[in-house]
Amino acid sequence: MMNKAPLLEELLRYKNEENLILSMPGNKSGKAFIRDKLGKVFKDSLGDLDITEVDPLDNLHNPEGIIKEAQELLAKTYKVKKAYFLVNGSSGGNLAAIFSAFNEGDEVLVERNCHKSIYNGLILRKLKVVYIEPVIDKEIGIFLPPGEKEILKALNKAKNPKGIILTSPNYFGISSDIEEIIKKLKDRGIKIIIDSAHGAHFGFNERLPKSMAKLGDYVVVSAHKTLPSLTQGAYLLVNENESNIEFYLRVFMTTSPSYLIMASLDYARYYLDNYAKEDYKRLIEVAEKYREKINLLNKVYIVSEKNLKSKYTIDQSRYLMIVKDGFSGHKLLDYLREKNIQSEMSFSKGVVLILSPSNTIEDFEKVYLAVSELDLNIIKDNESTIEFKSSYPEKYLEPYEIFNLNHIHINLNEAINKISKDFIVPYPPGIPIVCPGEKISCEIIEIINDYINNGLNVIGVKNNKIKVVDN
């Protein structure tokens, strides 16, 4: 019907539900902007501020005025050499950093559980890949970032590594202690890219994890995930002098950047400078109080640092809420949604809730009440518990080498010694058990079948068939 606007109408319906937003974006549907008069005026004027490059508003692709000044202030805030606004999220920053740091054919170390934009960059830049194996916490049922041991293992497998691409923190807000190994890698002339999308607020209060900003040659942070910024707003932080980064930023970003997004990025930096230290102190104090209260209900438990292995830290401005064995994190997300609480994501053992300094005591009370009223029977999971395995196949072709190769669909059980054309990713834990270019072994097939038989969603397997290179 021509008299419908389905997306707009559904957004308005969602707004009218008045959900408690404990997911992205960090502006919490505009709530975080009303921290002060400047932010409130911005929120109330969004329609009026949608403008293009007219005098005196400068140009993101050739900043000489106010955008240049705003980015210089951003660099001072994060204590880096240069900083740039990104209007298409961290993805554009990851691509620009990869192209600036490496040349075609370079060998790089990469975490298997990196963001899709990193994999896209590896293919587009035609890089050789050595994967860093993740760590799986079987008790909590999540993956942890690799530490020095896993990085050194990958380094020893590499022939002539030019760089490393790390994700810190991971999607659960967990970081590993990698400062010393990064220093050693830098001493060897290895370029460092850190996808710190979930860590834009790190380092601005002593109870938050350390910021990654100064550790990498290129560090990408998604302001829109945790700060008062509009969706798609991110920062690229640069610590090297000689690079082609500004050229590649122009390549991967639109020539019609949103002034709304850029203005929100400016406000997010202004917020960090003026309010973050005190606001996050208050938020973490309240979050810790309610973590203890919720855990005493003995229905779910919210992870603290003491639940993690040594040398791991967790972002205390988010809740990693875990269910007991025999219960479902996905069903918990559905239950919270019925209570008008929007979670960030779910996995088999729990949910992630992203908190914000804009959250009130009433918001925490709402979460506490929802958990206290939870009938555990409605989140029961009849599937048997599965032990995640960390066996990975051997790489025969680089991801970019198979991109244009023909493929066929074959039965999974007939894929022994075939080269995978696609990713095969069991959820959870969300880490590719097979990457493009890797040869599928009998053991890998057994592991995949084990996942499927235990009811896990395995991306890359459809109707028990997978894509393999047609040779």
C-alpha positions as CSV (number, residue, x, y, z in Angstrom):
1,M,0.0,0.0,0.0
2,M,1.3,3.4,-1.0
3,N,-0.1,5.1,2.1
4,K,2.3,3.3,4.5
5,A,5.7,4.1,5.8
6,P,6.5,0.7,7.5
7,L,10.0,1.5,8.9
8,L,9.0,4.9,10.3
9,E,5.7,3.6,11.7
10,E,7.4,0.7,13.4
11,L,10.1,3.0,14.9
12,L,7.3,5.2,16.3
13,R,5.5,2.1,17.8
14,Y,8.8,1.0,19.4
15,K,9.3,4.6,20.8
16,N,5.8,4.5,22.3
17,E,6.6,1.3,24.2
18,E,8.9,3.4,26.4
19,N,11.5,0.6,26.7
20,L,14.5,0.9,29.0
21,I,17.3,0.9,26.5
22,L,20.2,-1.1,27.8
23,S,21.6,-1.7,24.3
24,M,23.3,0.5,21.9
25,P,23.4,3.4,21.1
26,G,25.1,5.1,24.0
27,N,22.9,8.1,23.7
28,K,20.1,5.9,24.9
29,S,17.5,7.2,22.4
30,G,18.5,10.8,23.2
31,K,18.4,10.5,27.0
32,A,22.1,10.9,27.4
33,F,22.1,14.2,25.5
34,I,20.1,16.0,28.3
35,R,23.2,16.0,30.6
36,D,23.4,19.7,30.2
37,K,21.9,22.7,28.3
38,L,24.2,22.3,25.3
39,G,23.2,18.6,24.8
40,K,19.5,19.3,25.4
41,V,19.5,22.1,22.8
42,F,21.2,19.7,20.3
43,K,18.6,16.9,21.0
44,D,15.7,19.4,20.6
45,S,17.2,20.8,17.3
46,L,18.1,17.7,15.4
47,G,15.8,18.4,12.5
48,D,17.1,21.9,12.2
49,L,20.8,20.9,12.2
50,D,20.7,18.5,9.2
51,I,22.8,20.6,6.9
52,T,25.6,20.2,4.4
53,E,29.0,21.8,3.8
54,V,28.2,25.5,3.7
55,D,30.1,28.4,5.1
56,P,31.2,28.5,7.9
57,L,30.7,24.7,8.6
58,D,34.0,23.4,7.1
59,N,34.4,20.1,5.2
60,L,35.2,16.7,6.7
61,H,37.3,15.7,3.7
62,N,39.4,18.9,3.9
63,P,39.0,20.3,7.4
64,E,40.5,23.8,7.8
65,G,38.1,25.4,10.4
66,I,35.7,24.1,13.0
67,I,36.0,20.4,12.1
68,K,39.8,20.7,12.2
69,E,39.5,22.3,15.7
70,A,37.1,19.7,16.9
71,Q,39.4,16.8,15.8
72,E,42.4,18.5,17.4
73,L,40.4,18.7,20.7
74,L,39.6,15.0,20.3
75,A,43.2,14.1,19.9
76,K,44.0,15.9,23.2
77,T,41.2,14.1,25.0
78,Y,42.5,10.7,24.1
79,K,46.2,11.8,24.3
80,V,47.0,10.7,20.7
81,K,48.9,12.3,17.8
82,K,45.9,12.6,15.5
83,A,42.2,11.9,15.7
84,Y,39.4,11.7,13.1
85,F,35.6,11.7,13.1
86,L,34.1,8.7,11.4
87,V,30.5,8.9,10.1
88,N,30.0,5.3,9.0
89,G,30.9,3.6,12.3
90,S,34.1,1.7,13.2
91,S,33.8,-0.3,10.0
92,G,35.1,2.6,7.9
93,G,37.9,3.2,10.3
94,N,39.0,-0.4,10.4
95,L,39.1,-0.5,6.6
96,A,41.1,2.8,6.4
97,A,43.5,1.7,9.0
98,I,44.1,-1.7,7.3
99,F,44.8,0.0,3.9
100,S,47.0,2.7,5.5
101,A,49.1,0.2,7.6
102,F,49.6,-2.6,5.1
103,N,50.5,-3.3,1.5
104,E,49.1,-6.1,-0.7
105,G,50.7,-9.4,0.3
106,D,51.7,-8.4,3.8
107,E,51.3,-11.0,6.5
108,V,49.2,-10.0,9.6
109,L,48.2,-11.7,12.8
110,V,44.4,-11.5,13.3
111,E,42.0,-12.7,16.0
112,R,39.6,-15.3,14.7
113,N,36.7,-13.6,16.4
114,C,37.3,-10.2,14.9
115,H,34.6,-7.9,13.4
116,K,33.3,-8.6,9.9
117,S,34.8,-5.3,8.7
118,I,38.3,-6.7,9.6
119,Y,37.7,-9.8,7.5
120,N,36.4,-7.5,4.6
121,G,39.6,-5.5,4.9
122,L,41.8,-8.6,4.8
123,I,40.2,-9.6,1.5
124,L,40.1,-6.2,-0.1
125,R,43.8,-5.5,0.8
126,K,44.8,-9.0,-0.2
127,L,46.6,-9.8,3.0
128,K,48.1,-13.1,4.3
129,V,46.6,-14.1,7.5
130,V,47.8,-16.0,10.6
131,Y,45.0,-16.5,13.1
132,I,45.3,-15.9,16.8
133,E,43.3,-18.5,18.6
134,P,40.7,-17.3,21.1
135,V,40.3,-18.5,24.7
136,I,37.0,-20.1,25.7
137,D,35.7,-19.8,29.3
138,K,33.8,-23.0,29.5
139,E,32.3,-22.2,32.9
140,I,30.7,-18.9,31.8
141,G,30.2,-20.1,28.2
142,I,31.9,-17.1,26.5
143,F,35.1,-16.5,24.6
144,L,37.8,-14.3,26.1
145,P,40.3,-12.2,24.2
146,P,43.7,-13.8,23.5
147,G,46.5,-13.0,25.9
148,E,50.3,-12.9,25.4
149,K,50.5,-16.7,25.2
150,E,48.1,-17.0,22.3
151,I,49.6,-14.0,20.5
152,L,53.1,-15.4,20.8
153,K,51.9,-18.8,19.5
154,A,50.6,-17.1,16.3
155,L,53.7,-15.0,16.0
156,N,55.9,-18.1,16.0
157,K,53.7,-19.5,13.2
158,A,54.2,-16.4,11.0
159,K,56.9,-16.1,8.4
160,N,57.3,-12.4,8.0
161,P,54.6,-10.6,10.0
162,K,54.0,-6.9,9.3
163,G,51.2,-6.3,11.7
164,I,48.6,-7.4,14.2
165,I,44.9,-6.7,14.4
166,L,43.4,-7.1,17.9
167,T,39.9,-6.6,19.4
168,S,39.9,-5.1,22.8
169,P,37.6,-5.1,24.6
170,N,35.5,-7.9,23.2
171,Y,31.7,-7.8,22.8
172,F,31.3,-8.8,26.4
173,G,33.3,-5.9,27.7
174,I,36.3,-8.1,28.6
175,S,39.9,-7.1,28.0
176,S,43.2,-9.0,28.5
177,D,46.5,-7.6,29.7
178,I,48.3,-7.0,26.4
179,E,50.3,-3.9,27.0
180,E,53.6,-5.6,27.4
181,I,53.3,-7.9,24.4
182,I,52.2,-4.9,22.3
183,K,55.4,-3.1,23.3
184,K,57.5,-6.1,22.3
185,L,55.7,-6.2,18.9
186,K,56.3,-2.5,18.3
187,D,60.0,-3.0,19.1
188,R,60.0,-5.5,16.2
189,G,58.5,-2.9,13.8
190,I,55.1,-4.6,13.7
191,K,52.1,-2.3,13.0
192,I,49.4,-2.4,15.6
193,I,45.7,-2.0,14.8
194,I,43.2,-2.2,17.7
195,D,39.5,-2.4,17.2
196,S,38.4,-1.0,20.5
197,A,34.8,-0.3,19.4
198,H,33.3,-1.1,22.8
199,G,35.9,0.9,24.7
200,A,35.3,4.5,23.7
201,H,34.8,5.4,27.4
202,F,37.7,3.4,28.8
203,G,40.3,5.3,30.8
204,F,38.1,8.2,31.9
205,N,37.6,6.9,35.4
206,E,39.9,4.8,37.5
207,R,37.3,2.0,37.8
208,L,37.0,1.6,34.1
209,P,39.6,-0.5,32.2
210,K,42.6,1.1,30.7
211,S,42.1,2.9,27.4
212,M,43.7,1.3,24.3
213,A,44.0,4.7,22.6
214,K,47.8,5.2,23.0
215,L,48.8,1.5,22.5
216,G,48.1,1.1,18.8
217,D,49.3,2.8,15.7
218,Y,45.6,2.9,14.8
219,V,42.8,2.5,17.3
220,V,39.2,2.6,16.4
221,V,36.5,3.4,19.0
222,S,32.7,3.5,18.4
223,A,31.5,6.5,20.2
224,H,27.9,5.6,19.4
225,K,28.2,2.3,21.3
226,T,28.8,3.8,24.8
227,L,28.9,7.6,24.6
228,P,26.3,10.3,23.9
229,S,26.7,10.1,20.1
230,L,24.3,9.3,17.3
231,T,24.5,5.8,15.6
232,Q,27.4,5.5,13.1
233,G,29.5,8.0,15.0
234,A,33.0,6.7,15.8
235,Y,36.6,7.9,16.2
236,L,39.9,6.9,14.5
237,L,42.9,7.5,16.8
238,V,46.3,7.6,15.2
239,N,49.7,7.4,16.8
240,E,52.0,7.3,13.8
241,N,53.3,10.3,11.8
242,E,53.8,9.0,8.3
243,S,50.8,7.3,6.7
244,N,48.2,7.6,4.0
245,I,45.4,7.5,6.5
246,E,43.7,10.7,5.4
247,F,43.6,9.5,1.8
248,Y,41.9,6.2,2.8
249,L,39.5,8.0,5.1
250,R,38.3,9.9,2.1
251,V,38.0,6.6,0.1
252,F,35.9,4.8,2.7
253,M,33.7,7.7,3.9
254,T,30.9,9.4,2.2
255,T,31.4,12.8,0.6
256,S,28.2,13.8,2.2
257,P,28.9,13.3,5.9
258,S,26.1,13.9,8.3
259,Y,26.6,17.1,10.4
260,L,24.2,15.6,13.0
261,I,26.6,12.7,13.5
262,M,29.7,14.9,13.5
263,A,28.0,17.3,16.0
264,S,27.1,14.4,18.2
265,L,30.8,13.2,18.1
266,D,31.9,16.7,19.1
267,Y,29.4,16.6,22.0
268,A,30.6,13.1,23.1
269,R,34.2,14.3,23.3
270,Y,33.0,17.4,25.2
271,Y,31.1,15.1,27.5
272,L,34.2,13.0,28.2
273,D,36.2,16.1,29.0
274,N,33.6,17.6,31.4
275,Y,31.6,14.9,33.0
276,A,32.9,11.4,32.4
277,K,35.1,11.0,35.4
278,E,32.4,11.9,37.9
279,D,29.5,10.3,36.0
280,Y,31.1,6.9,35.6
281,K,32.2,6.9,39.3
282,R,28.5,7.3,40.2
283,L,27.3,4.8,37.6
284,I,29.7,2.1,38.7
285,E,28.9,2.6,42.4
286,V,25.2,2.1,41.6
287,A,25.8,-0.8,39.2
288,E,27.9,-2.6,41.8
289,K,25.2,-2.2,44.4
290,Y,22.5,-3.6,42.2
291,R,24.8,-6.4,40.9
292,E,25.1,-7.6,44.5
293,K,21.3,-7.3,45.0
294,I,20.4,-9.1,41.8
295,N,22.9,-11.9,42.5
296,L,21.4,-12.4,46.0
297,L,18.1,-13.3,44.3
298,N,19.9,-16.5,43.1
299,K,18.1,-16.6,39.7
300,V,20.9,-15.2,37.5
301,Y,24.3,-13.8,38.3
302,I,26.1,-10.8,37.0
303,V,29.8,-11.5,36.3
304,S,32.5,-9.5,38.2
305,E,36.2,-9.5,37.7
306,K,36.6,-12.2,40.4
307,N,34.7,-14.6,38.1
308,L,37.3,-14.3,35.4
309,K,40.7,-15.8,34.9
310,S,43.7,-13.8,36.0
311,K,44.9,-11.0,33.7
312,Y,41.4,-10.2,32.5
313,T,39.4,-7.1,33.3
314,I,35.7,-6.4,32.7
315,D,33.9,-3.2,32.0
316,Q,31.9,-2.5,35.1
317,S,29.6,-0.2,33.2
318,R,27.8,-3.1,31.6
319,Y,26.1,-6.2,33.0
320,L,27.2,-9.7,31.7
321,M,24.1,-11.5,33.2
322,I,24.6,-15.3,33.3
323,V,21.9,-18.0,33.7
324,K,22.4,-21.4,35.4
325,D,23.0,-24.6,33.6
326,G,19.7,-25.9,32.0
327,F,18.4,-22.4,31.3
328,S,18.6,-20.2,28.2
329,G,20.1,-16.7,27.7
330,H,18.0,-16.2,24.6
331,K,14.8,-16.9,26.5
332,L,16.0,-14.5,29.2
333,L,16.4,-11.8,26.6
334,D,12.8,-12.4,25.4
335,Y,11.6,-12.2,29.0
336,L,13.3,-8.9,29.6
337,R,11.9,-7.6,26.3
338,E,8.4,-8.4,27.6
339,K,9.2,-6.3,30.7
340,N,10.2,-3.5,28.3
341,I,13.9,-3.9,29.0
342,Q,16.0,-3.9,25.8
343,S,19.1,-6.0,26.1
344,E,22.1,-5.5,23.8
345,M,22.4,-9.2,22.9
346,S,21.9,-12.7,24.1
347,F,24.0,-15.9,24.0
348,S,23.2,-19.4,25.2
349,K,24.3,-18.7,28.8
350,G,23.1,-15.1,29.3
351,V,22.6,-11.5,28.1
352,V,24.6,-8.3,27.8
353,L,23.2,-5.1,29.2
354,I,25.0,-1.8,28.3
355,L,24.6,0.7,31.1
356,S,25.0,4.4,30.9
357,P,25.6,7.3,33.2
358,S,22.2,8.5,32.1
359,N,20.6,5.5,33.8
360,T,18.7,6.4,36.9
361,I,18.0,4.5,40.2
362,E,14.6,3.8,38.8
363,D,16.2,2.0,35.8
364,F,18.2,-0.2,38.1
365,E,15.1,-0.9,40.2
366,K,13.2,-1.9,37.0
367,V,15.9,-4.5,36.2
368,Y,16.0,-5.8,39.8
369,L,12.2,-6.1,39.8
370,A,12.2,-8.0,36.5
371,V,14.7,-10.5,37.8
372,S,12.9,-10.9,41.1
373,E,9.7,-11.7,39.3
374,L,11.3,-14.1,36.9
375,D,9.7,-17.5,36.8
376,L,12.7,-19.7,36.0
377,N,10.5,-22.3,34.3
378,I,9.9,-19.9,31.4
379,I,13.6,-19.7,30.6
380,K,14.3,-23.5,30.9
381,D,16.4,-25.0,28.1
382,N,16.0,-28.6,27.2
383,E,19.1,-28.8,25.1
384,S,22.0,-30.6,26.6
385,T,25.1,-28.7,27.6
386,I,27.8,-28.8,24.9
387,E,31.5,-28.3,25.5
388,F,33.1,-25.9,23.1
389,K,36.1,-27.1,21.3
390,S,39.0,-25.0,20.0
391,S,40.3,-27.2,17.2
392,Y,40.9,-25.2,14.0
393,P,41.7,-26.4,10.5
394,E,44.8,-25.7,8.4
395,K,44.7,-22.8,6.1
396,Y,45.5,-23.6,2.4
397,L,44.4,-20.4,0.7
398,E,44.2,-16.9,1.8
399,P,40.7,-15.4,2.2
400,Y,41.3,-13.0,-0.7
401,E,42.5,-15.9,-2.9
402,I,39.2,-17.8,-2.8
403,F,37.0,-14.7,-3.1
404,N,36.5,-15.1,-6.9
405,L,36.8,-18.9,-7.1
406,N,33.8,-20.9,-8.1
407,H,32.0,-22.8,-5.4
408,I,29.6,-25.7,-5.0
409,H,27.2,-26.7,-2.2
410,I,27.9,-30.1,-0.8
411,N,26.7,-32.2,2.1
412,L,28.7,-31.4,5.2
413,N,29.7,-35.1,5.7
414,E,31.1,-35.2,2.2
415,A,33.4,-32.2,2.7
416,I,36.5,-33.9,4.0
417,N,39.6,-32.4,2.5
418,K,37.5,-29.7,0.7
419,I,38.5,-26.0,1.0
420,S,35.8,-23.9,2.6
421,K,34.5,-21.0,0.6
422,D,32.7,-19.4,3.5
423,F,32.8,-18.9,7.3
424,I,31.3,-21.6,9.5
425,V,30.4,-20.1,12.8
426,P,28.6,-21.8,15.7
427,Y,26.6,-19.5,18.0
428,P,27.7,-19.5,20.7
429,P,30.6,-18.8,21.0
430,G,30.5,-16.8,17.8
431,I,34.0,-17.7,16.7
432,P,34.6,-19.1,13.2
433,I,35.4,-22.8,13.5
434,V,36.3,-22.7,9.7
435,C,37.4,-19.6,7.8
436,P,37.5,-19.2,4.0
437,G,40.5,-20.9,2.6
438,E,40.8,-23.5,5.3
439,K,40.7,-27.3,4.6
440,I,37.9,-29.2,6.3
441,S,39.0,-32.3,8.2
442,C,37.1,-35.2,9.6
443,E,37.6,-33.9,13.1
444,I,36.1,-30.5,12.2
445,I,33.1,-32.2,10.6
446,E,32.5,-34.2,13.8
447,I,32.7,-31.0,15.9
448,I,30.2,-29.2,13.6
449,N,27.8,-32.1,13.7
450,D,28.1,-32.1,17.4
451,Y,27.1,-28.5,17.6
452,I,24.2,-29.0,15.2
453,N,23.0,-32.1,17.1
454,N,22.9,-30.1,20.3
455,G,20.7,-27.4,18.8
456,L,23.3,-24.7,18.2
457,N,22.8,-22.3,15.3
458,V,25.7,-22.8,12.9
459,I,26.1,-20.0,10.3
460,G,27.5,-21.3,7.0
461,V,25.6,-24.6,7.3
462,K,22.2,-24.7,5.6
463,N,20.1,-27.8,5.2
464,N,23.3,-29.7,6.2
465,K,25.2,-28.3,3.2
466,I,28.2,-25.9,3.0
467,K,30.0,-23.9,0.4
468,V,33.3,-25.3,-0.8
469,V,35.7,-24.3,-3.6
470,D,34.9,-26.1,-6.8
471,N,38.2,-27.7,-7.9
